[in-house]
Amino acid sequence: MRTFWRSKLTFVIGLLILIGCQNNSQPVEKEKIIDKFLSECFSKGFLNGNVLVAEKGKIIYQKAFGISGDESPLTLESQFRLASVSKQVTAMTIMMLKEKRLLSFEDPVKKYIPELPYEGATIRHLLNHTSGLPDYVTLLEEKWKPELNPDDRNRTVDGIEEILKTIVEHKPEGLFEAGEKYEYSNTGYVFLAIIIERISGIPLHQLMKENIFDPLEMNNTFLTSPVRKDPLKNRVRGYYLSEDKKEIVLNDFSFLNSAQGDGEIFSTVNNLYKWDRAQYTEKLISKKTLEEAYTTGVLNNGATTHYGFGLDIGKSKSYKTLISHGGGWLGFRTWIGREIDDNNTIIVLTNNSTNHLSVITEGLQNILHNKPYKIP
């Protein structure tokens, strides 16, 4: 009888050890699969950039692939232009002002921008992309005609107040009544930046540094500004390859690069992961306010959109709640996605004008959930 129980106990212990080894090896196996997948994407020219993947709150993969626009190798310290991924930081700044009772989401935009020639839009409309405001990019391209001299570095818009001044001067027609429908709006987030600066009396780049980047120890993250003069050691340049694939062509300058609120934050994958971790805490805002950011907008007819405050609200490849946002400006294509139920995070920052960002992000989601991935 003793021999029987001793044998049974040995079997159980062995089984537990085996299960433990399998659980411990799973992240290692996923790391290998992720590396194989991304290496294939890199070899096909789909990927040039940095990637970080975290599962259940722990980083299981991070790697730099390729070069900066100046042909130096990328490192995990490389700072990428986030493009529209920046919008969630602008939204966070608005939410922080709201918690200080300096504004309400229901405040009319004209309360803070009285010269604006449009009625009806609130701060919530700006956050949700339901304001109906005209597109400032189209207006300024018509006015500045940058294609006449695309390399003239002296012809740049002088910050967000000049964007507002141009809109007030030309009064382009609004797209629709506020709240009537959803339409992605860079203008709305530029106006949020203006509201932030007018309420606080502090430049947006300084406010974000002091209230978000420094507290989260995001030491390699910054918002560009017209007054910034210091050279950036790890700043990545956007580029594309010539038709014969032999020449690197820089794609990094725009006369609109001084716009803020809708983009122009630079960061690293590790700094963005610090940002991601903060969303599970109350370091910046309360859980109650953050839940409002994760709530989709509501139109005048009661229909809901897919967008919260600077964030897309949807489902991942495994049908889990996915809080995400992508960005694209000049040579940069970026994406951060957070499966909040499983505490999974994917961060992809690229600088080679790739048209295959979704191949990368969807493939990584599939690998995290043990599903097959595809490469065209």
Buried (B, 14 or more C-beta within 10 A) or exposed (E): EEEEEEEEEEEEEEEEEEEEEEEEEEBEEBBEBBEEBBEBBBEEBBBBBBBBBBBEEEBBBBBBBBBBBEEEEBEBBBBBBBBBBBBBBBBBBBBBBBBEEBBEBEBBBBEBBEEBEBEBBBBBBBBBBBBBBBBBBEBBBEEBEBEEEEEEEEEBBEBBBBBBBBBEEEEBEBBEBBBBBBBEBBBBBBBBBBBBBEBBEBBBBBBBBEBBBEEBEBEBBBBBBBEEEEEEEBBBBBBBBEEEEEEBBEBBBBBBBBBBBBBBBBBBBBBBBBBBBBBEEEEBBEEEBBEBBBBBBBBEEEEEBEBBBBBBBBEBBBEBBBBBBBBBBBBBBBBBBBBBEBBBBBBBBBBBBBEBBEBBBBBBBBBBBEEEBEEE
